[in-house]
């Protein structure tokens, strides 16, 4: 008899974990995000023991995250596999903690009136988005795949991000899960379940189990929020003015394997690939006004401590030859010996723009070692001798096309997974966002697609087009409503290839020089969610008293 509840709990946790996995690339079943938590929630409403709640939820979501970030095993083998196991476990702790809180709050609330139920559900939705936000800071910060990212190919569900960012979308999705679970529970309420003492034996309950109509207004509140999201999309697109051309941007995707990128024997080959693909981009249609190279594209730093300019002059020669400005990611070594991962603009005849963007959010164990003095043993397995220096500003790079100057808001590598950084570059004056990255470390699996999903969120949050250039994928551009307009694809339809392509960026003039509510006021949804959660805790304690 004791084994059966454990099996039911494990099955509920694993089912929710697998549905969570299915909602994101490679599954891309966005609809799974509306129901993924229901198996776990229905089980929680039976009031299982705390320890069983925690471990069943942890097991299910550990499995989900392991499958989602399995591409991490390609990074510095075998350390990538070790990191995969540890990181997926740590990411699984967040939903496990959420389930533990739900086990305390929800079983009591389901038997109460509409107001009490609604407050409990809003509180649990608020806790979910707070936990998503905590991942931005805990473990040096890795807010990978918030629930909102599951909708990256469903623009109608993303439009609330204009007002509340990605957390508004995540809040609606998890709130829908919660209310639907309550609805299902109330549909199957029985007289035995309704008994105040709750001591009716299991056979009696089973014999009287039947479907009973129960009005569940909280579910219709959630349904209304979903319809509001769709209505915002219809209303926004309906009010949109005729799109105006912005500029044509050519993305150069060299597809240089990560383990060969810094191999000195491959320097000439790397130069040849960059030159060849750039020349293809110049003659592509539409004719580009700007050429993009990915993160750390050239094999040598553009700025170096010795003042040597060979790398700069080599790139500038091509810029002057073609008469097209170029933005490239590159390393920089300053006279004081510090290094940075930066983004540079080179202009025809003018040369290197006096000002660059240095990456502000560095990758732990990839660009710096946290607590290097304490974790001294890490250097024996992580080939990183020098910590990079983070940047200190979000100023855009000016791109002049004819008489028009467009401000390119720079983000490097995984900076586009941080909503705050996207807000800051737009508040600094960006007309469009440029993301240069190198996902070559992660093989040819779902990593590049998952990464691109975050750029879709940044586009809707800020109402700015986003153009991406990756070393081997995902390269393309997204409009301000979250529609993926164009992608650089291989013949087999995948994003992994060595080629270049020109994208004709356009924009809705209604957003020119305008800031969204989210860009102005930030993550207010987190404060509201926190208030809901505190109120739910207070309500639960009142019932105990």
Buried (B, 14 or more C-beta within 10 A) or exposed (E): EEEEBBEBBBBBBBBBBBBBBBBBBBBBEBEBBBBBBBBBBBBBBEBBEEEBBBBBBBBBBBBBBBBBBBBBBBBBEEBBBBBBEEBBBBBBBBBBBBBBBBBBBBBBBBBBEEEBBBBBBBBBBBBBBBBBBBBBEBBEBBBBBBBBBBBBBBBBBBBBBBBBBBBBBBBBBBBBBBBBBBBBBBEEBBEBBEEEEEEBEEEEBEEEEEEEEEEBEBBEBBBEBBEBBEEBBEEBBEEBEEEEEBBBBBBBBBBBEBEEBBEEEBEEBBBEBBBBBBBBBBEBEBEBBBBBBBBBBBBBBBBBBEEEBEBBEBBBEBBBEBEBBBBBBBBBBBEEEBBBBBBBBBBBEBBBBEEBBBBBBBBBBBBBBEEEEEEEEBEEEBEBEEBBBBBEEBBBBBBBBEEEEBBBBBBBBBBBBBBBBBBBBBBBEBBBBBBBBBBBBBBBBBBBBBBBBBBBBBBBBBBBBBBBBBBBBBBBBBBBBBBBBBBBBBEEEEBBBBBBBBBBBBBBEEBEEEBBEBBEBBBBBBEBBBEBBEBBBEBBEEEEE
